[in-house]
Amino acid sequence: MVKKTAIYGEAWEKTPGGVKLAAKPGAGPIWSRYVSIGNDQPVFGDRNKSIHNDVNELSAERRRGYRWYSADPQRALARFKEWEQEHSQ
């Protein structure tokens, strides 16, 4: 699941008004913190309990106050690849 939900060509960027997901050729992979069950698309919740498919639709406070995207899974995938090569027969 981790590889199929990776996002390329977009970056989570700081802007004067906060943060936003923006097109950036060559960027990635990054992963959304939450994905919708069944279609594996990113999903986001705002303070008013509304659900969104686009993080840029969230209130500025909610976009700034939460780590919606992360590149952290890439480290785990790289380490697993090393482990797999070390332990293959």
C-alpha positions in Angstrom: 0.0 0.0 0.0 2.8 2.4 0.8 4.2 2.5 -2.7 0.8 2.8 -4.4 -0.1 5.8 -2.3 3.1 7.7 -3.0 2.6 11.2 -4.5 5.1 12.5 -7.1 5.2 15.9 -8.7 3.8 17.8 -5.7 5.4 19.3 -2.6 4.1 20.5 0.8 5.5 24.0 0.7 5.5 27.0 3.1 4.0 30.1 1.7 3.5 33.6 3.2 0.0 32.6 4.0 0.9 29.2 5.6 1.4 26.0 3.8 -0.1 24.4 0.7 0.3 21.4 -1.6 1.7 22.7 -4.9 2.8 21.2 -8.2 6.5 20.8 -8.3 8.0 18.8 -11.2 10.4 16.1 -10.0 9.2 16.3 -6.3 8.4 13.4 -4.2 7.6 10.9 -3.1 5.5 12.2 -0.3 2.5 10.5 1.4 -0.7 11.8 2.8 -1.2 11.0 6.5 -4.7 9.7 5.8 -6.2 7.9 2.8 -9.7 6.9 1.9 -10.4 3.2 2.3 -11.2 1.7 -1.1 -9.7 4.3 -3.4 -6.5 5.2 -1.5 -6.9 8.9 -2.2 -5.8 11.5 0.3 -8.5 12.6 2.7 -8.5 15.6 5.1 -10.7 16.8 8.0 -11.2 20.3 9.1 -12.1 21.6 12.6 -15.8 21.9 11.7 -15.8 18.1 11.0 -16.0 18.6 7.2 -14.1 16.1 5.1 -12.1 17.2 2.0 -10.3 15.6 -0.8 -8.0 18.6 -1.4 -5.8 19.8 1.5 -5.9 23.3 0.1 -9.6 23.5 0.8 -8.9 23.3 4.6 -8.9 26.4 6.8 -5.5 28.0 7.0 -5.2 27.2 10.7 -5.8 23.5 10.0 -3.4 23.4 7.2 -0.6 25.0 9.3 -1.4 23.1 12.5 -1.0 19.6 11.2 1.5 17.5 9.3 -0.7 16.3 6.5 2.1 15.1 4.2 5.4 13.5 5.0 8.4 11.9 3.2 9.1 9.7 6.2 7.9 6.4 4.6 10.7 6.7 2.0 13.3 6.0 4.8 11.5 2.9 5.8 11.2 1.7 2.2 14.9 2.3 1.7 15.9 0.5 4.8 13.6 -2.4 4.0 15.3 -2.7 0.6 18.7 -2.9 2.3 17.4 -5.5 4.7 15.8 -7.5 1.9 19.1 -7.6 0.0 21.1 -8.6 3.1 18.7 -11.4 3.9 17.9 -12.8 0.4 19.1 -16.3 -0.3 
